Amino acid sequence: MADYFDAAMTAMRKARHTVHLLNWAFEPQTLFHPGPGCTGSEDDRIANFLKRLSKDNPDLDVRILCWQSALPVAATQNWFPLADRKEFAGSSVKFVLDGKLPMGASHHQKAIIIDDAIAFCGGGDIGPDRWDTHHHLDNDPRREKTKHAHGNSEDDFDSRHEVMGIVEGESAKALGVLFRERWARCTGETVPEPPKTRPAWPAQIKPQFKDVEVGLSRTHGAWKHHPEVREIERLHLESIAQAKRCIYMENQYFTSPLIAGALAGRLQEPDGPEVVLIGTEHSPSFFDQATMDHTRVRFIETLKRADKHGRFQAYSPVTTLGRIIIVHAKLTIIDDRLLRIGSANINNRSMGLDTECDLSFEAAGPAGTGNRGEITKLRTRLLAHWLGCDDAIVEAAIRKARGVGAGLEALRNAGYARLRPILLPEVKGVAAIISAYHLGDPFSPADGWRPWRRKAQSTSAARRGREAVK
């Protein structure tokens, strides 16, 4: 997120017409470049930065559309809805809380769109606890909690792993359309399309992929006269069905019985692809530990039972000192051909209830060449950063073992121990009820407050997942 925050600031400074932000959470005191104790210049705080942009250029249209979160969620994020309203009151920055969605759902999209010419999209929210470098350093003073940020605790924020995509051209324009549709749905106001502008790509970011057609996939639960959108679910099922060699996923949650069924179906095949999952050892919040973590046990158990040919691995990463790293990224790489970066988790909510947005593209050509080669490099870099070693070491291990999972196991046995198998505690009592009924993780608006429907739906979804890959 350090690179993302820095690049986003650079890109927004070059905006000529519009700066539009979509967020699940937006904390106004977030620093782009925190110092020890999360201290820094007041001009470096995102709310002050955006107000300054708007003041210096009266023609610049700055808008923030943020989820009107439930109070229990807001309490875990420094009461950001109340802080945001107070921070932007009387300024020319247009800030709106969006609650126009099905009951129990959330607006989970995370994007910054600049002039409809360049855009960021992925899993990263705006908050002091989101900032980290790819080194995930222990005792990094820039992650120290302070009274100003999150209370009086002297502990550090947990290390956090995020992935954001940056695109330009028609892909950025499509995200601009998405923002304006959301704004109109929430406020009734039609925001005009900005004049065509040359993309101002941040100089510190080297473009990794060129001349690619980027897909935009969404989720939105049915609400009033707006129909249900399940493009992300369909992309997952179709890409899993077409995988030939390797399905690699980084995600905050793995709870969807539909996706578990699809992956299990491929693992049962004698010549199917290997499946490698990266997730957090345990969720940081009590609510998610009580709901998502227990259901993840069922998800992984399903894949272990299906893994008759030794092609499944599930890991959680830790720092050098063995501390938790929160995996908040939502990334999928399939066969080094398909790359997906977005906001959607591998859970029920992200497939049919919450508002989500993912970017994806498929690279053509022989393996190891052109954009396919760049996807391979990205996956190698991600694994090397998890293990704390050079890319070349990971590349050599995978090549020698003739598989990603086997290569990772060889490196772990050689002493690279920062990736650990995800532990599966026994699920019993209340935890068994939570996982069976997917409490906190509805499939759609129709069962949002009827959990008794979910047990049968879970079995049906797993069956549909298996059928989808046949």
HUDAVEN-V656910 format. One record per backbone hydrogen bond with DSSP energy under -0.5 kcal/mol. NH is the residue of the N-H (numbers start at 1). CO is the residue of the C=O. If there is no record, write none. Layout:
NH	CO
NH	CO
This chain:
2	132
5	1
6	2
7	3
8	4
9	5
10	6
11	7
12	8
13	9
14	10
14	11
15	12
19	61
20	113
21	63
22	111
23	65
27	126
28	26
30	27
32	44
35	39
37	141
38	35
38	141
39	36
44	41
45	42
46	30
47	28
49	45
50	46
51	47
52	48
53	49
54	50
55	51
56	52
57	53
60	57
61	17
62	60
63	19
63	61
64	94
65	21
66	64
66	96
67	23
68	98
69	67
73	70
74	70
75	71
76	72
76	73
77	73
77	74
78	75
79	74
80	74
80	77
82	79
83	79
84	80
85	81
86	82
87	83
88	84
89	85
91	88
94	62
95	93
96	64
98	66
98	96
99	97
101	99
105	102
108	106
108	355
111	22
112	120
113	20
114	118
115	18
115	113
117	114
118	114
119	167
120	112
121	165
122	110
123	163
126	25
127	125
130	127
131	127
131	128
136	133
140	137
141	139
143	140
144	141
145	155
150	146
151	147
157	143
159	324
161	326
162	160
165	121
167	119
169	117
171	168
173	169
174	170
175	171
176	172
177	173
178	174
179	175
180	176
181	177
182	178
183	179
184	180
185	181
186	182
187	183
188	183
188	184
189	183
191	189
192	190
201	199
205	202
206	204
207	205
214	212
215	360
217	215
217	358
219	356
220	229
221	353
223	226
226	223
227	225
229	220
231	218
232	218
234	230
235	231
236	232
237	233
238	234
239	235
240	236
241	237
242	238
243	239
243	240
247	274
248	246
248	333
249	276
250	331
251	278
255	346
256	346
260	256
261	257
262	258
263	259
264	260
265	261
266	262
267	263
268	264
269	266
272	269
274	245
275	311
276	247
277	313
278	249
279	315
289	285
290	286
291	287
293	288
295	291
296	292
297	293
298	294
299	295
300	296
301	297
302	298
303	299
304	300
305	301
306	302
307	303
308	306
310	307
313	275
315	277
316	420
318	418
319	323
322	319
325	317
326	159
327	325
328	161
328	326
329	161
331	250
332	340
333	248
334	338
335	246
335	333
337	334
338	334
339	361
340	332
341	359
342	330
343	357
346	253
347	345
351	347
351	348
352	348
353	349
354	349
355	106
356	219
356	354
358	217
359	341
360	215
361	339
363	337
369	366
372	364
372	369
373	369
374	370
375	371
376	372
377	373
378	374
379	375
380	376
381	377
382	378
383	379
384	380
385	381
386	382
387	383
388	384
389	384
393	390
394	390
395	391
396	392
397	393
398	394
399	395
400	396
401	397
402	398
403	398
407	403
408	404
409	405
410	406
411	407
412	408
413	409
414	410
415	412
416	411
417	415
420	316
420	418
422	314
425	423
428	426
431	428
433	429
434	430
435	431
436	432
437	433
438	434
439	434
441	438
447	444
448	445
450	447
453	450
454	451
455	451
457	453
458	454
459	455
460	456
461	457
462	458
463	459
464	460
465	461
466	462
467	463
468	464
469	465
469	466
470	467
